[in-house]
């Protein structure tokens, strides 16, 4: 396994711990991962650095749009950018795919065990009518860094003892 995979795994696990505990991902953590991504790929040459910067730039644009629509938290976007930058192309694609699958599974589990977070018919009707007055001021959130940690675990496994988990991109 490469240094980038190890760093991504360690960073995502640390972020998951912080996110589960406080529902926040520290900026110093995502910033450190982003700097590590630049350092690791700069050591591999300018082409590797350019690809990592392109991955990070593309995810910055996409993540900003998703964040602006309320689809994901800012710390989660920064974690996606820095983790994907570390893995770079082509490993960032399975990382994001495994993360999305884990996020969906975690959402189902979260809804099953947190009855207060389930959407009710009345809340859905209020939302459909365009009113937000009937909705609670604070919404339930899913610690999505946990999904990123699971995605990183699957990438690490695919690069070591479980090659059958590799996603063929050709």
MOKAPE-V187085 format. One record per residue. N is the residue number from 1. SS is DSSP state (helix for helix, strand for strand, loop for the rest). OMEGA is omega in whole degrees, 0 to 359 (none if undefined). D_CENTER is the distance of its C-alpha to the mean C-alpha in Angstrom with 2 decimals. Layout:
[[N	SS	OMEGA	D_CENTER] [N	SS	OMEGA	D_CENTER]]
This chain:
[[1	loop	182	20.64] [2	loop	177	19.97] [3	helix	181	19.28] [4	helix	180	16.03] [5	helix	179	14.76] [6	helix	180	16.15] [7	helix	178	14.72] [8	helix	179	11.10] [9	helix	181	11.86] [10	helix	181	13.67] [11	helix	180	11.31] [12	helix	177	8.35] [13	helix	177	11.28] [14	helix	178	12.75] [15	helix	179	9.87] [16	helix	178	9.86] [17	helix	180	13.60] [18	helix	183	13.69] [19	helix	178	11.50] [20	helix	184	13.69] [21	helix	188	16.70] [22	helix	183	16.59] [23	loop	177	13.72] [24	loop	174	13.00] [25	loop	185	11.02] [26	loop	178	13.89] [27	helix	181	14.31] [28	helix	181	16.28] [29	helix	180	13.49] [30	helix	177	11.12] [31	helix	178	14.47] [32	helix	178	15.75] [33	helix	179	13.00] [34	helix	177	13.66] [35	helix	177	17.36] [36	helix	178	17.13] [37	helix	180	15.66] [38	helix	181	18.65] [39	helix	182	21.05] [40	helix	183	20.19] [41	helix	174	20.50] [42	helix	177	23.51] [43	helix	179	25.25] [44	loop	178	24.83] [45	loop	185	26.54] [46	helix	179	26.18] [47	helix	178	25.04] [48	helix	178	22.04] [49	helix	179	21.27] [50	helix	179	21.78] [51	helix	179	19.38] [52	helix	177	16.58] [53	helix	177	17.51] [54	helix	177	17.56] [55	helix	182	14.04] [56	helix	179	12.87] [57	helix	179	15.34] [58	helix	179	14.43] [59	helix	175	10.76] [60	helix	178	12.30] [61	helix	181	14.63] [62	helix	181	12.49] [63	helix	178	9.90] [64	helix	178	13.11] [65	helix	180	14.62] [66	helix	178	12.04] [67	helix	181	12.06] [68	helix	178	15.84] [69	loop	178	16.22] [70	loop	184	14.61] [71	loop	183	11.90] [72	loop	181	8.99] [73	loop	181	9.62] [74	helix	178	10.30] [75	helix	178	8.81] [76	helix	177	5.25] [77	helix	180	6.46] [78	helix	177	8.10] [79	helix	178	5.68] [80	helix	181	4.31] [81	helix	184	8.10] [82	helix	178	9.44] [83	helix	179	7.94] [84	helix	177	8.88] [85	helix	177	11.99] [86	helix	182	12.96] [87	helix	180	12.84] [88	helix	181	14.28] [89	helix	6	16.08] [90	helix	187	16.39] [91	helix	181	13.92] [92	helix	180	10.79] [93	helix	175	11.77] [94	helix	177	11.90] [95	helix	181	8.64] [96	helix	177	6.98] [97	helix	178	9.88] [98	helix	178	9.71] [99	helix	180	6.21] [100	helix	178	7.91] [101	helix	179	11.01] [102	helix	178	9.94] [103	helix	177	8.63] [104	helix	179	12.04] [105	helix	178	13.91] [106	helix	178	12.73] [107	helix	178	13.73] [108	helix	179	17.05] [109	helix	181	17.67] [110	helix	179	16.94] [111	helix	181	19.35] [112	helix	185	21.86] [113	helix	178	22.17] [114	loop	185	21.90] [115	helix	180	24.71] [116	helix	182	24.59] [117	helix	180	21.21] [118	loop	177	22.61] [119	loop	178	23.74] [120	loop	180	27.52] [121	helix	180	29.93] [122	helix	179	31.28] [123	helix	178	27.96] [124	helix	179	27.20] [125	helix	178	30.72] [126	helix	180	30.35] [127	helix	180	27.19] [128	helix	180	28.96] [129	loop	177	31.96] [130	loop	180	29.96] [131	loop	178	30.55] [132	loop	184	28.11] [133	loop	183	30.86] [134	loop	182	30.58] [135	loop	179	26.92] [136	loop	181	25.97] [137	loop	181	25.09] [138	loop	181	22.05] [139	loop	177	19.62] [140	loop	179	17.86] [141	loop	178	14.14] [142	loop	177	11.75] [143	loop	190	10.03] [144	loop	176	6.51] [145	helix	175	5.78] [146	helix	177	8.20] [147	helix	177	6.49] [148	helix	178	4.32] [149	helix	178	7.97] [150	helix	176	9.57] [151	helix	178	8.11] [152	helix	178	9.39] [153	helix	180	12.47] [154	helix	176	13.25] [155	helix	179	13.14] [156	helix	178	15.32] [157	helix	181	17.57] [158	helix	180	18.00] [159	loop	181	19.12] [160	loop	190	21.50] [161	loop	182	23.18] [162	loop	183	21.78] [163	helix	178	22.27] [164	helix	177	22.59] [165	helix	181	18.81] [166	loop	177	18.75] [167	loop	182	18.11] [168	loop	183	21.06] [169	loop	181	20.31] [170	loop	none	23.99]]
